[in-house]
């Protein structure tokens, strides 16, 4: 039920007035620190990360292992940029989920979640995606260790991590394969746990959208205790989350039928329009007769069927093409998918650590999480690419239609299009369960630190496509005739095979099919997936000797990892019998053996223009059972010429090995919409594309360069700014051509792409095939700028922190052999690559009161960089900005502190910009990039004892 404060118009007015006030606040920013590490107590990032942390023992407080390096040494600052976010900052930015909080970072805007998307992949899961290079190129770690995948693509669902125990999140925006191995091409996101926490803390919150939907409930509870003179430490954490989602068409912008359609001759090939509908109807409509003369066949065109089979004229609207129309009686496909998918999940985590001596300890961890979602994708649809054939002796023919056929005996059959809604839409249900266990040790020997662990993780996932048409059964059922022996309506197949179980399907009018027909023609396509990960690792680090400018440190270690996947499917899917999905069974595994060494060498210290100069280098050798050995490395310099300025640069070679799906998938089918330049740019929906694996894939190789500076002027205490340029070039990038890319590149003369296309006798595309190959070169570059300023107050109970992150993407280009390079930077329509993204924050505290404001800015850009005004009418998408706000009051005398907060996201209730997706199911905007919920309110309470 919507809280009273939400229903109050006065509160809404007050929020808008507050919005006017924030306009005079400086455009401050962010949730990160320009310092890349938490290596020294003076770093503001370290201070922010420590705000919610439990103090560690004195002996452990001096050595902090910085994400991106294996070296743990006081004062070491890695030359690779690292953004640090404390748990408190995450909660203020977006109190819903960790993934939502991280999506506010410009580098992670493209992170997936339950927001609307086509297809059956990613049921409510959140996979981090740095720089929009793909979630498979972002390595997600928990306390520096890998976490078992929650998908066949090897990606980690961050919703399963113990949110109540997270102390900080380190985001490495540069290659880190030399430190962590495969997948760290775009960077690393490391969730650091507060393993020293003692006491009890928790949080409960509820939320709702301004429209009264998107109802949300979240609760966390975390406890820690030290026993046996603090030698035994026990930790436990639990989280529950439920969101009821947003139904189809529940926002004005999401029911207008926004889509692309082939334009009239003489204008753009595609025009962006509203009220675009797919030709067809829920009760069936006839497009043509067959077998007669052209005039006779045309007599049956544009007949549709109302309730009870009533024959009605079909309106093609104000404008139509072969598959689409504007207005009229077509189907508004925008009303077939939820705006936000419902999601329910829970996660549990336990940890025990015992100090055997002052230097040696053992630890163990166990975690379990589950998520459950069900959402709609489409109806069982028969389009121009897979129409229904109605024979002239069909037993269900309405009388008016039968009379017309009797008058035209040469017409042998009719072609029908139908979007069937009987029995409900075709839904996808995804049930995921993940468990993970870690046992390890750490200690010190001869002044060197040593640690090791073994980890086993398993994810079990059941994916059902429900109410899915069984195509062979439907073909038999829709061919209904009168049994001459008894006058009953039966399937034609039953005349020759009386025991085939076929139940005749009446396609004329909504509600006409019988329950028996629906039961016979619908089924559940099921995939049961199991993903396993086993890791064993040992690491040794410390000081080799005292050098001329400071201690020369090192870290070395070895790791063994085994990845396994097995997918089982139902017999009908295996036979390709369903209208949607038809996954195929497959199994695969590989193992990895690797070793690394890293060093930090101080080169100069306390000299003019060289207060400090350090070299950080690492080399890792990795041997894959599938593709052999590969070497990765990094070399970096950190130079502090004066106390207020630090310069940094890193050059690295990084890799990404093909994941299990890319290697071993035996077949996965999805539908696609394609504009065919060979056929005068005709736009066709419902073409099926089948993707398979490729066991011959080799690892991707990336060369990464980052160069930057951190400036903290002495004349302005509390202020710091950093700027970093990055350049990443990925060779042998693994990928499959999308349906449109394959057709476009074939048209450009790429014969490899032409081999993926199947055409019928008339030259129309009938099917597409894709499989991953080491296809292309991917290059991206840009600049990240971070600023922070802590305003000084004489009264220490007052504070104001201003922070910002500005991200500029200059290039994101892919080059495929045989085709010109395509630069997607600045593309915000069909992709999520704006040139500019900004996150700005102002965090003000006065006594027990806190007021937090956040501005999220997404720059404007091109709809599709590859299509000029003659190709598509929509060229530019306007910029977008969102304002979020949070009020909180802290109760200092309640336990160790408690807090009540009220959060409003998208205070001004901004609608997403018009940017229709180019697909068979209309989507009015880029759901990956823009806010689609509208204004959302959350009320929460946090406590600690």
Secondary structure, DSSP 8 states (H G I E B T S, - for coil): ---HHHH-HHHHHHHHHHHHHHTTS-----SS-SSS---STT-HHHHHHHTT-----GGGSS--B-TT-S-B-TT---SS-EEEEEHHHHHHH-SS-HHHHHHTSGGGTT---SB--SSSS-SS-----GGGS-GGGEEEEETTEE---SSTT----GGGS-GGGEEEEEEE-S--HHHH-TTTTSEEEEEEE-TT--EEEEEEEEEEETTS---EEEEEEEEEEEETTTTEEEEEEEEEEEE--B-TT-SGGGSS--EEEE--TTS-SEEEESSEEES--TT-EEEEEESS-HHHHHTTTTEEE-GGG-EEE----SEE-SSEEESTTSB-GGGGS-SB--EEEEEEEEEEEEESSSS-EEEEEEEEEEEEEEEEEE-EEE-TTS-EEEETT-TT--HHHHHHHHT-TT--EEEEEEEE-TT--EEEEEEEEEEEEEEEEEEEETTEEEEEEEEEEEEEEEEEEEEEEBHHHHHHHHSEEE-TTT--EEEHHHHH-TTS-------SSTT-S-HHHHHHHEEEEEEEEEEEEEEEEEEEEEEEEE-SSSEEEEEEEEEEEEEEEEEEE-HHHHTT-BSS-----EEEEEEEEEEEEEEEEEEEEEETTEEEEEEEEEEEEEEETTTEEEEEEEEEEEEEEETTEEEEEEEEEEEE---HHHHH---EEEEEEEEEGGGTTEEEEEEEEEEE--TT---EEEEEEEEEEEE--TTSTTEEEEEEEEEEEEEEEEE---HHHHHHHHHTT-HHHHTTEEE-TTS-EEEEEEE-EEEEEEEEEEEEEEEEEEE--SSTTEEEEEEEEEEEEEEEEEEETTS--EE-TTB-SSS-B-SEEEEEEEEEEETTEEEEEEEEEE--EES-TT--TTTBS--EE--EEEEEEEEEEEETTSTT-EEEEEEEESTT----------SSS--SS-TTTS--S-SEEEEEEEEE-
